[in-house]
Amino acid sequence: MTKSRLPVIYDEKTIQDKVYIIRNQKVMLDLHLAEIYEVETRALNQAVKRNLDRFPADFMFKLTLTEWADISSSQFVMMKYPKTVRAGTFRSRLRNMA
């Protein structure tokens, strides 16, 4: 019998620290969403791709190298550029979290 893990509860500040303004939109990186939902980033992206009809057209986009450099220089120390970096937009979703 396996023990079930209790879900991690994130406070508002922790979530807000993972939100960036890119292209005039509030976004979260896929790696942060995967961390919150306790799944691998690859699995999160696959689930979104399999269910594209459930998401708005602007839900996901790839960051440019310049956008990634701007985020990584201000937020991360020595993080490698991932093969694909996507950010999900959070217009109404952030309002629902508060």
Summary of the structure (lengths in Angstrom):
residues: 98
radius of gyration: 14.3
end to end distance: 36.4
largest distance: 48.3
contacts: 196
relative contact order: 0.20
helix: 44%
strand: 16%
